[in-house]
């Protein structure tokens, strides 16, 4: 995993939060690092009541193979998520989300084994909405266990919406689906009226 000592420009937290509340999120162009803003139509999301855990994964969760923690190593989770040949997670985005994390709006769910970070995910939490950003796995099923833990936490705290941005075959296995952007924005508006706390 690469380490970075320089401090690039960042997106101001207020602007980033306003974008999420309006249905937009940023991604960096892999080659240039230029930030683009997206509001997909259709939009991927989880209806928390319809979240499905495959049987084999359910057995893994019950075995408590991993220690699951939140916000222990937020920046490390982001950097592991960026460890791929082409990534939209630029250094500017890492520093921007670390700022959000310090303000209590960005969170990570992490799987640890023998005191080593072996998988996890991160996202942004505003009112009753959680915006999933990315996940990574070093040990098999680690990111999936983190997702199960995330959904359990969101349900327990009364969250209304788990945004996945785009629909992937991986997320579809858990019950994620697509809805028109207009419908997504209606769900988002409703979620933002709730008072929920992630931690």
N, C-alpha and C positions, 0 to 999 in steps of 0.2 A: 504494500500500500504506500502510495506516495505521500510525502509530507510537504507542506507549503509554508514558507515563512513570510512571503510578501503579502501585503494587504491590498487587494484590488478594490476597485469601486464596488459599492453595494447598492441594492435597491432599498430605499428607505422603508422601514417597517409599516408606517402608516399607509404608504402607497400599495405595498404588497397586500396588506389586509383589505384595503378598499377593493383591490382587484378581485380577490377571492370572494368577497361579499357581492360582487357584481357578476360572478360566474367565470372569471378569467384566471389563468395561471401562466407562469412563465416557463419557457424552456430555452436553453442556449443552443445555438447552431454548433454542432460538434466541431467543425473545422475552424470557424472564426470566433466562436464564443459570443456572437451577437445574440442578444435576448429578443425572443419573439413571444407574443402573448396569444393565448389560445382560449377559445370558448367553443368546444366541439358541438356539432349537431349531426347525429345524435350524441348523447353524453352517456358514459358508463357510470353505473352506480349500483350499490347494494341496497335492497330493501332488507333491513336488519332482521325482520321477521322471517324472511325467506332464505336466510343464510344456510347453506348446506355443507355439512362436514362429511367428506367421504369416509366410509367405514374404516379403511386402513389407517387413515390419519387420526380418526377418533381413538383408535387403539394406541397410537403413538402418544397422543395427548395424555391419555390415562396413565401411561407408563412413566410420565414425568421425566422423560429422557433429558430435557433441558431445564435449566433455571431461567425463568422468564422475568425480566425486569423492565422498568420504564425509565427513560431519561438518564441512564447511567453513563452512556457514552454517545450522546447525540451526534456530535461531529464525526466520530469514527463510523457510525452507521451510514451517514451521508457519503463519506469517502469510500466505503466499501461498495455502496450502491453505484458509485461512479467508476468503479474498477472494471471497465470493459473496453473493447477496442474503440468504439465510438460512444460517447456519452453526451447527453444534454445537460448533465449536472456540471456546470463550469465552476471555477473557483469563485467567481462573483456570486453565483447562486449559493454555494456552500457558506460563504461569509454572510450573505443576506439571511439565510435560514437560521444560522447560528444566532444572529441578532434576535430573530423571532423566538427562538428557543429560550434565550435569556429573558425575554419579556413574558414567557409563559404561554406562547401561542403555537409553538412547534414542539412536537414530541416524537420520541422513538420508542418502539417496543423491541426488545432485544432478547435473543436466546443465547445463553451462556452454557458452556460445558467445561468443567475443570478450569474455571476462571478464564476461559477464552471466549471471545465473542465469535459465534459461529453462524449467526444469521439474524435478520431483523428487518424492520421497516421504519419509515418515518412519514410524518404528514403534519398538517396544520389543523388546529382545533379552534373554531370560532363559534361561540354560543352552542347550538345543538347540531352543528355540522362538523364532520371530520373529513378533511381532504387528503386522501392517500396519495403519496408522491412516488415512492419507489421502495423496492425490497431487494434483499440479497440473501444468498445461501452459501455457506461454506460446507456445512454438514447437511446431509439429506433431511428434508422436511422442516428444517429450522425456520425458514421464512413462513411456511404454511402454519406452523405452530404459533408463530408471532401473530399471524392474521387471525387465527381462532381466538387468541387472547385479546386482541384488539376489539373484535366484535363483541366478545363477552363483556368487556369493559364499557364499550359504548352503550350496550343494552342496559347494563346495570346503572348507568348514570343518566339514562333517559335521552340519549342522543336520537335525533330524528333522521339524519342523513349520513351515509358513508359514500363519498364521491370517489370514483376510480378513474375519472377523466376519460380514459378510453377503455373499451372492452377488449380483453385478450382471452384466448382459449383457456389459459390458466385460471383466470378469475371466473370465467363462465362455469367452470367445474364446481365452483362454490356458490353459484346462484346469481352472480352478477348479470345485469342485463342493460340494454340501452333504452333510453327514452328520448323523445324530441327535446331540444334545448329549451323550448318554451315551458314544457312540463317540468324539466329539471329546475329552471329558475323559480317556478312556483313552489317546488319542494324546498329549494334553498331559502326562499323568503320565509317560509313557515319555520324552517329549522333555526333561522337566525333570530326568531322571536323567543326561542327557548333560553332558559338560563341553565346551562350545563357546565360542569367542571371536569376536565379530563383526569387531572391528578387528584 
